[in-house]
């Protein structure tokens, strides 16, 4: 649900300035203790069409996020929450889950409808970024992160595998090089989900399940390539999307536990942010980048923090 190192890099931020509203410098301190996020009332959905909100990304002066339901094909659209609090449809029938923003201000999405990673202009034009691995389409691309050189990392669980025919024999995390080459980063997690990069772009973070235990795994990046990962945090509830602040602290959602926990880059817990429904993902936004937006079951929550972070 992350262009992490662009927060700290002034040079890279110049090329991404159209896409990002958060300050390029790191400001403030991370949260501590117990916090509770509040619902954005205009974004509430109830009843049969509730489904899930996913993949929040802050672009310009608005929050964009996916809304998918559980009907055949998992129909999905991208909604926009503007500064006035109004919610509108930005891209109809996107077939999307997790969202990110590239250096040109386009939305890059995991699209279960197309079993691919897609790029959308804000007026809805779609193109494929990565569509196959070893000749087969993916399962249901979910969350993703983009490095400064355009490298994309994405998770491919099986949650929406039935959205379209075909798929892979395993759930994996993939790397898409700037030239489009697709390689495997991780194939040992069951339904890998959240994907993030450290602010300096030197660590890839992925969460998922090992047996019945949720884990957060860290992969050092050397010469642009992720190395073998290690478990940074064990014992998570069913982990979902993540956000990262400018100090590199990780905001990990735990879906059914209706909470988000904050961990240092060393894996020490700092804070817990509670919500009142199942939770899916998070992103920093607002004029100063210090509002954390959280998505979940028919709801968007927000909480003001004392630190700025990445826009997805």
GIDAJO-V617786 format. One line per field, one symbol per residue. phi: phi as a letter, one per 30 degrees, with the letter a starting at -180 (. if undefined). psi: psi as a letter, one per 30 degrees, with the letter a starting at -180 (. if undefined). burial: # if it has 24 or more other ideal C-beta (glycine too) atoms within 12 Angstrom, else .. A space follows every 50 residues. Layout:
# GIDAJO-V617786
phi: ???
psi: ???
burial: ???
This chain:
# GIDAJO-V617786
phi: ..gddddccddddddcddcbcdddcdbjbddbicbbdcddedcdbbidcd hbcbhdbcbibbccadbbccdeihebbccbccddjdcbddbdhdicbdbb bcdciddcbdcdechaccccddcjdcbdcbcbbhicdddaeccabbdddj dccbcbdcdceddadilcdbcbcbccdedjdcbccbbccdhebdbbbded icbccbclcbiccdbcccbecbhicdcedbdcbciddedbdbbbddcjdc ccdbeddhabccbddcjddcabccbcaecbaaadaieciccccbcadiac cbbdbcbcadda
psi: .gheffefjeeefefgfffkfklflkkallllbklklkkjeffkklafge bkklhkkjkcglkklkjllglkfikklklkjlffgkkljejkhfglckll kafgglkkkjjfefhlklkklfggkklkekflkhfklldikdllkklegf kkklkiagehegflllalflklklkjlfgfkklkekggkkikdkklklef ggkkkklakjbgkklkkkjkkkhgkkaklkjeklglljkblllklffgkk jkkjdffhlkkkklffgkkelkkklglkkellkkalegggkjkklbjgkk llkklgklalg.
burial: #########..##..#..######.#...##...#.#.##..###..... ##########.########....#.######.....#..##..####### ###.################.#...#..#####...############## ###########.#...##.#######.....#####.############# ##########...########....#..#.###.################ #####.#########.#.#######.##########..############ ############
